[in-house]
């Protein structure tokens, strides 16, 4: 028997945590004080530059299988394919039919996309790096949701029980082995017996 879907009350009171927005006037003024040659920039232009740069980063995360290394050694972003969990409710269809309907992900063979952020590699060690987290902006997550069903085989498959840092170490080991073999084969001459 199907479970009855209880529509959420959209007018109920909500807890909204206070957000810290770094592209505020104080940050802009501090940037202008430290870089007086950019004093002709307006606050809107300043925010547009930051938004364009961030958009370029998440577009390259979507287009590259191996993800992107963030500037200033802040970490690494990539998209991984994960097995679907038991509960993956399709809220729009559930609300329409009044019964809980699961999203089956037939296009991606029961896999779902997850955006991974890691900074646990040795070169990413900085003070309080354990406290850092990543939450994708709405444009990023929606674009991943649109492109993933068509390109799901392109992304790295991540097992539930394997640490992401182990995936990076294995990938780097394989890459260094390939580079080492290619360097040895570059000077190799099969007819030279010396």
N, C-alpha and C positions, 0 to 999 in steps of 0.2 A: 504494500500500500504506500502511495506517495505521501510525503510530508507536506502539510499545508504551509504555504509561504506567508509569513507575517510581514506585511508591508511596513517599512520603517516610518516613523512619524517625522516628517521633514520639518515640522514647526516646533519640535521639542528643543529645549535648551541644550546647547553644546558647550563643551569645554574646548576653547581654542588657546593653545599655548602661545605665549608671546614670542614673536619671531624676531630674530636679529637680522636686519638687512644691512649688508656691508656697503651697498651702493647708496648711502645716505649723504647728507650735506656735510657732516663732520669728516667722513672719509674723503670726500671730494676736496674739501678745504685743506686737509692734511696732505693730499697728493699735490695740490697746487703749490703749497708752501715748500714741499720738498723738491718739486720740479717746476720752477718758475717759467721755464721756456714753454710750458704747455698752458700758460695762463689764459690763452685765447679760447680754450675749450669751455663750452657751457656744460652744465650738469646733465642736460639731456644728451649731448654728444658723448660725454663721459660714460653714461649708462649704455648708450648704443654701442660703443666700442666694446665694453665688457660683454654685453649680450651677444654681439656678433662673434667675438672670440669663443665664448662658451658654446654657441651654436656650431661653430666649426669643429670644436672638440667632440661634441656628441654626434655630429654627422660622421666624423671619421671613426668613432667607436662603432657605429652601426655598419659602416662600409668595410672595416677591417676585421678579419677573423680574430686576430691576436689582440685587438683592443688598442689602447693608447696609453702611453706613459704621460702622466700629468706633469706640467712644468714645475720647476723648483723642487723636483724629487718629492712631490706630495703623495705619490702612489701610482696606482695603475687601475684603469677602467677597462672592462671587457664585458661582452654579453655571452652568457652560457646557456646551454640547453639542459634543462633539468627534467627528470621524470615527473609527471603530473601527480599531485597528491590526491587523496581520496575526495576531498571537498574542494570543488572548483565551481562555485555557483554562478550561473548566468542570471544576473539580477534582473535584467530587462525582460527576458522571457518568463522568468519566475513571477514577476509582478503582473505580466499580461495574463498568464494562465492560472495564477493563484496557487501553483504547486512548485516545490523546489525542483528546478531543472539544472542538471550539471552541464558544464561546458566540457565537451568531449575532446576537443583539439584534434579532430580527424586530419586536418591539413598538415599538422606537424607530427603525426604518428604518436600522439599522446604526450609530447614534450611541450614544456612551456619555457618562455624566455625569462631570464633573470639578469639584472644588471649587477655585476660584481665590482666592488671596490676593495683593493687590498693595498696595504702599506707595510706588510710584514717581511719584506725582503730586506737584506742587510743594508743596502744602500738607501733605503727609505727610513732609516732610524732617525727620528727626531724626537724632541721632548714631548711627552704625552701623546705619542702616536697611537696608543691604544684607545684613546678617547675620540679619535676622529671617526666619522661615519660619512656616508654619502646617501643622499636622497635625490633622485632624478627629478628635474622640473617636469611639469605636465607635458610640454612639447616633446621632450626627450622620450618619456615613457609611452606617449601615444604613437610616436614615430616608430619605436621599437615594436609596439603592438601591431602596427600596420605592415611593417616589412618582414617580421618574423615568420608568418605562415608561408611566405614564398621562399625565403632564404634560410630556413631553419637548419639545413644540413651544413651550412657554412660555419656555424658557430661551434665552439668547443663544448663537448659533452662533459658535464660535471656530475660526478657521483655524489650522493648524499653524505657518504661517510669519508670522503677524501678532503683534506684541507686544500684550500686554494693555493697556498704557498708551495705545497708539494707539487702541484701542477706546474707552477712556474719553474721550480727547480728541475723537474724532468724535462720540460721544454728547452731550458737553457742547456742542459746536459746534451740533449740530442742535437741542438744547434751547434754547440762547440765541437762535437764529434764530426758533424758534417763539414764544418769549416776546416778542421784539422785534416780530414781525408782529402778535401779539395786542394789544400795547400801541398800535401804530399804528392798528389797525382799531377800537379801542375809541372813539377820538375822531373817527373818519372819518364824514363825512356826504356821501353821493353827490349830494345836492341842493344843497349849499352850493358855489357857484362862486367864492367869494372865496379 
